Amino acid sequence: MPRLQQALHIPAIVSTDNRLIVPGIEVLCIVLRRLSFPTRLDDLGKEFGHEGSEISRIYQWGVAHICTLFSDVLYWDKDWLTSEVLREYADAVWDASAPYVDCFGFVDGTVWQICRPLQYQRQLFNGHHQLLALKFHRIMAPDRIMIHLRGPFNSPFHAITLWKQSGIKDLLVEHAFGPNGEILFVYGDPGYSGKFPHIQYPFKLAFPMPEQHACNVEMSQHWICVEWGWGKAKTEFATLDWRQMQKVLLSPIALYFCCGILLTNAHTCLYRSETLSHFRCCPPLLEHYLRVNQ
């Protein structure tokens, strides 16, 4: 726990907006406990010896601190995701018997179910899943680190709209190249379309060639790793999957989501994951991922 506190740059003593003085390690414990399982604030207050309102303020401070400090890490860490690192990712995907030699990650949009709000239900209604939700755009690397997260977006937005509005299209045009200048790309589901140099998706022909069909089948088995990442986040931080607590306009729920994803990445750095047996690609050290020494 002290190692994670240091990596997240949480000071030894924290002073909240209402001048509540709390040890930094306690702030981290409250954030992790609040995200790990949906619990009433008063019940958490009994665990930590605080009033429910104090727990809320401590939790809000911790989440805001983490998301503000590491927003660039979640969006796209230019200092870490160098051409050499992206090339290592592409080699790991290729070594797992993928048909593409230059694919370094897998892209998808996350539908995150929320509590029914009193306003903006039309903008938040997802017709495909028949529920109210927000969307986030993400890229999962073969080491199970979510190297790109952007959102929230309105739920009706299509995958290709998320691709454009997230800004990742222009970012990959600038940075997604190997050490020798080769173009690297991400792989998405059939919801993506259009001609972009840094994204590939299944062949959509009505009668694909046998090679094209085999390619689609093989890549679908690798693309599923993007769902493993979201599955792990929901397992480690079950509050993210409890829609009754995701109240738009009442709480900064997008910050909670981003904080949960960053801490999931940190957990992967500390404890690895089952995808190592699939891609044989080790995640970075926690201090390297969170740039504790920079």
C-alpha positions as CSV (number, residue, x, y, z in Angstrom):
1,M,0.0,0.0,0.0
2,P,2.8,2.6,0.8
3,R,4.3,1.8,-2.6
4,L,1.0,2.6,-4.4
5,Q,0.6,5.7,-2.3
6,Q,4.1,6.9,-3.3
7,A,3.4,6.1,-7.0
8,L,0.2,8.1,-6.9
9,H,1.9,11.0,-5.3
10,I,-0.5,11.1,-2.4
11,P,1.2,13.2,0.4
12,A,1.7,11.8,3.9
13,I,-0.8,14.3,5.3
14,V,-3.8,15.4,3.2
15,S,-5.9,18.5,3.9
16,T,-9.3,18.5,2.1
17,D,-11.3,21.5,1.0
18,N,-13.0,21.8,4.3
19,R,-9.7,21.6,6.2
20,L,-10.1,18.0,7.3
21,I,-6.6,16.6,8.1
22,V,-6.3,12.9,7.1
23,P,-3.2,10.6,6.7
24,G,-2.5,10.0,3.0
25,I,-2.5,6.2,3.4
26,E,-6.1,6.5,4.8
27,V,-7.2,8.5,1.8
28,L,-5.9,5.8,-0.5
29,C,-7.7,3.1,1.6
30,I,-11.0,5.0,1.5
31,V,-10.8,5.4,-2.3
32,L,-10.0,1.7,-2.8
33,R,-12.7,0.6,-0.3
34,R,-15.3,2.9,-1.8
35,L,-14.6,1.6,-5.4
36,S,-14.2,-2.0,-4.4
37,F,-17.9,-2.6,-3.4
38,P,-21.0,-0.4,-3.2
39,T,-21.4,0.6,0.4
40,R,-23.3,3.4,2.2
41,L,-21.2,6.3,3.3
42,D,-22.3,5.9,6.9
43,D,-21.2,2.3,6.9
44,L,-17.8,3.3,5.6
45,G,-17.7,6.0,8.3
46,K,-18.0,3.3,11.0
47,E,-15.1,1.4,9.4
48,F,-12.8,4.4,9.2
49,G,-14.0,6.4,12.2
50,H,-15.4,9.3,10.3
51,E,-18.8,10.8,9.6
52,G,-20.4,9.8,6.3
53,S,-20.0,13.4,5.0
54,E,-16.3,13.3,5.9
55,I,-15.9,10.0,4.0
56,S,-17.5,11.6,0.9
57,R,-15.1,14.6,1.0
58,I,-12.0,12.4,1.5
59,Y,-13.1,10.2,-1.3
60,Q,-13.8,13.1,-3.6
61,W,-10.4,14.6,-2.8
62,G,-8.6,11.3,-3.6
63,V,-10.4,10.7,-6.9
64,A,-9.8,14.2,-8.1
65,H,-6.1,14.1,-7.1
66,I,-5.6,10.8,-9.0
67,C,-7.5,11.8,-12.1
68,T,-6.0,15.3,-12.3
69,L,-2.4,14.1,-11.9
70,F,-2.6,11.1,-14.3
71,S,-5.1,12.3,-16.9
72,D,-2.4,12.2,-19.6
73,V,-1.4,8.7,-18.6
74,L,-5.0,7.6,-19.2
75,Y,-5.4,9.5,-22.5
76,W,-2.1,8.6,-24.1
77,D,1.3,8.7,-22.4
78,K,3.6,10.1,-25.0
79,D,6.7,9.6,-22.9
80,W,6.0,6.0,-22.2
81,L,4.4,4.8,-25.5
82,T,7.4,5.2,-27.6
83,S,7.9,3.6,-31.0
84,E,10.0,0.8,-29.3
85,V,7.2,0.0,-26.8
86,L,4.6,-0.1,-29.5
87,R,6.8,-2.3,-31.6
88,E,7.1,-4.7,-28.6
89,Y,3.3,-4.7,-28.3
90,A,3.0,-5.6,-32.0
91,D,5.5,-8.3,-31.7
92,A,3.6,-9.8,-28.8
93,V,0.4,-9.9,-30.8
94,W,2.2,-11.4,-33.8
95,D,3.9,-14.1,-31.6
96,A,0.4,-15.1,-30.3
97,S,-0.3,-16.3,-33.9
98,A,-2.2,-13.2,-35.0
99,P,-2.3,-12.7,-38.8
100,Y,-1.1,-9.1,-38.6
101,V,2.5,-8.2,-37.8
102,D,1.9,-4.5,-37.0
103,C,-1.1,-4.6,-34.7
104,F,-0.2,-3.2,-31.3
105,G,-3.6,-3.0,-29.5
106,F,-7.3,-3.5,-29.6
107,V,-9.9,-0.7,-29.7
108,D,-13.5,-0.6,-28.5
109,G,-16.2,1.5,-26.9
110,T,-17.5,0.8,-23.5
111,V,-21.2,1.1,-22.7
112,W,-21.4,2.0,-19.0
113,Q,-24.9,1.7,-17.6
114,I,-26.0,4.5,-15.3
115,C,-28.9,5.3,-13.0
116,R,-32.0,6.9,-14.8
117,P,-31.6,10.7,-14.6
118,L,-34.5,13.2,-14.5
119,Q,-33.0,15.0,-17.5
120,Y,-31.2,14.2,-20.8
121,Q,-32.6,10.7,-21.1
122,R,-32.7,11.0,-24.9
123,Q,-29.0,11.8,-25.1
124,L,-28.2,8.9,-22.7
125,F,-30.4,6.2,-24.1
126,N,-28.7,3.3,-25.9
127,G,-31.1,1.8,-28.4
128,H,-28.9,-1.2,-29.1
129,H,-28.7,-2.3,-25.5
130,Q,-32.0,-0.7,-24.4
131,L,-30.6,1.0,-21.4
132,L,-29.3,4.4,-20.2
133,A,-25.6,4.7,-20.3
134,L,-22.5,6.7,-21.0
135,K,-19.7,5.6,-23.4
136,F,-16.0,5.6,-23.1
137,H,-13.4,4.9,-25.8
138,R,-10.5,2.7,-25.0
139,I,-7.5,0.8,-26.4
140,M,-6.2,-2.3,-24.7
141,A,-2.5,-3.3,-25.1
142,P,-1.5,-7.0,-25.1
143,D,-0.1,-6.6,-21.5
144,R,-3.6,-5.8,-20.4
145,I,-2.8,-2.1,-19.7
146,M,-5.5,0.2,-21.0
147,I,-3.2,2.7,-22.8
148,H,-6.0,5.0,-24.0
149,L,-9.2,6.1,-22.3
150,R,-11.4,8.9,-23.3
151,G,-14.9,10.0,-22.3
152,P,-17.7,10.2,-21.4
153,F,-19.7,10.4,-24.6
154,N,-23.4,10.3,-25.3
155,S,-24.6,6.8,-25.4
156,P,-26.2,6.9,-29.0
157,F,-22.8,7.7,-30.5
158,H,-21.5,5.1,-32.9
159,A,-18.0,3.5,-32.6
160,I,-16.6,5.4,-35.5
161,T,-17.9,8.7,-33.9
162,L,-16.0,7.8,-30.7
163,W,-12.9,7.2,-32.8
164,K,-13.1,10.6,-34.3
165,Q,-14.3,12.7,-31.3
166,S,-11.9,11.0,-28.8
167,G,-8.9,12.6,-30.7
168,I,-7.1,9.2,-30.9
169,K,-7.2,9.2,-34.7
170,D,-5.0,12.3,-34.9
171,L,-2.8,11.1,-32.1
172,L,-2.1,7.8,-33.8
173,V,-1.2,9.6,-37.0
174,E,1.5,11.4,-35.1
175,H,2.8,8.6,-32.8
176,A,1.8,5.1,-34.0
177,F,5.0,4.2,-35.9
178,G,7.6,1.6,-35.3
179,P,11.4,2.3,-34.9
180,N,11.8,1.9,-38.6
181,G,9.0,4.2,-39.5
182,E,6.5,1.4,-40.2
183,I,2.8,2.2,-39.6
184,L,1.4,0.5,-36.6
185,F,-2.4,0.1,-36.0
186,V,-5.1,-1.0,-33.6
187,Y,-7.8,-3.6,-34.3
188,G,-11.5,-3.0,-33.8
189,D,-14.8,-4.7,-34.1
190,P,-17.1,-4.5,-37.2
191,G,-18.6,-1.2,-35.8
192,Y,-15.6,0.6,-37.2
193,S,-15.5,1.6,-40.8
194,G,-13.7,4.0,-43.2
195,K,-10.2,4.2,-44.5
196,F,-7.8,5.2,-41.7
197,P,-4.2,4.1,-41.7
198,H,-4.0,3.3,-38.0
199,I,-7.0,1.1,-37.6
200,Q,-8.0,-2.3,-39.0
201,Y,-11.3,-4.2,-38.6
202,P,-12.9,-7.4,-39.9
203,F,-13.5,-7.9,-43.5
204,K,-17.2,-7.1,-44.1
205,L,-17.8,-8.8,-47.5
206,A,-21.0,-10.9,-47.8
207,F,-18.9,-13.8,-49.2
208,P,-15.3,-13.3,-47.9
209,M,-12.5,-15.3,-49.3
210,P,-11.3,-18.3,-47.1
211,E,-8.2,-16.3,-46.1
212,Q,-10.3,-13.3,-45.1
213,H,-12.7,-15.4,-43.1
214,A,-9.8,-17.2,-41.3
215,C,-8.3,-13.8,-40.5
216,N,-11.6,-12.5,-39.0
217,V,-11.9,-15.7,-36.9
218,E,-8.3,-15.5,-35.6
219,M,-8.4,-11.8,-34.8
220,S,-11.7,-12.1,-32.9
221,Q,-10.0,-14.5,-30.5
222,H,-7.3,-11.9,-29.8
223,W,-9.7,-8.9,-29.8
224,I,-11.6,-10.3,-26.9
225,C,-8.7,-9.1,-24.6
226,V,-10.3,-5.7,-24.7
227,E,-13.3,-7.1,-22.8
228,W,-10.9,-8.8,-20.3
229,G,-9.7,-5.4,-19.2
230,W,-13.2,-4.0,-18.6
231,G,-14.1,-7.3,-16.9
232,K,-11.2,-7.0,-14.5
233,A,-12.1,-3.4,-13.7
234,K,-15.6,-4.5,-12.8
235,T,-14.3,-7.4,-10.7
236,E,-11.8,-5.4,-8.7
237,F,-14.0,-2.3,-8.4
238,A,-17.6,-3.6,-8.3
239,T,-18.9,-0.1,-7.6
240,L,-18.3,0.8,-11.3
241,D,-20.8,-1.9,-12.2
242,W,-23.5,-0.8,-9.8
243,R,-25.7,1.4,-11.9
244,Q,-27.7,2.7,-8.9
245,M,-24.6,4.6,-7.8
246,Q,-23.9,6.2,-11.2
247,K,-26.0,9.3,-10.9
248,V,-25.4,11.8,-13.7
249,L,-25.6,15.5,-12.6
250,L,-25.4,14.6,-9.0
251,S,-21.9,13.1,-8.8
252,P,-18.7,13.3,-10.9
253,I,-19.2,9.7,-12.0
254,A,-16.8,10.1,-15.0
255,L,-14.0,10.8,-12.6
256,Y,-14.9,7.6,-10.6
257,F,-14.8,5.6,-13.8
258,C,-11.4,7.0,-14.9
259,C,-10.0,6.5,-11.4
260,G,-11.2,2.9,-11.4
261,I,-9.5,2.2,-14.7
262,L,-6.2,3.8,-13.6
263,L,-6.2,1.7,-10.4
264,T,-7.0,-1.4,-12.4
265,N,-3.9,-0.7,-14.6
266,A,-1.9,-0.2,-11.4
267,H,-3.2,-3.6,-10.1
268,T,-2.1,-5.2,-13.4
269,C,1.4,-3.7,-13.0
270,L,1.7,-5.0,-9.4
271,Y,0.1,-8.5,-9.9
272,R,0.2,-9.2,-13.6
273,S,-2.8,-10.9,-15.2
274,E,-3.9,-14.1,-17.0
275,T,-3.3,-12.5,-20.4
276,L,0.4,-13.2,-19.9
277,S,-0.4,-16.8,-20.9
278,H,-2.0,-15.6,-24.1
279,F,0.3,-12.8,-25.3
280,R,3.4,-13.4,-23.2
281,C,3.8,-9.6,-22.7
282,C,4.7,-8.4,-19.2
283,P,3.2,-5.0,-18.0
284,P,5.6,-2.3,-16.9
285,L,6.6,-1.6,-13.4
286,L,4.2,0.4,-11.3
287,E,6.7,3.2,-11.0
288,H,7.4,3.2,-14.7
289,Y,3.7,3.3,-15.6
290,L,2.9,6.1,-13.2
291,R,6.3,7.9,-13.7
292,V,7.0,8.2,-9.9
293,N,10.6,9.3,-10.5
294,Q,9.8,12.0,-13.1
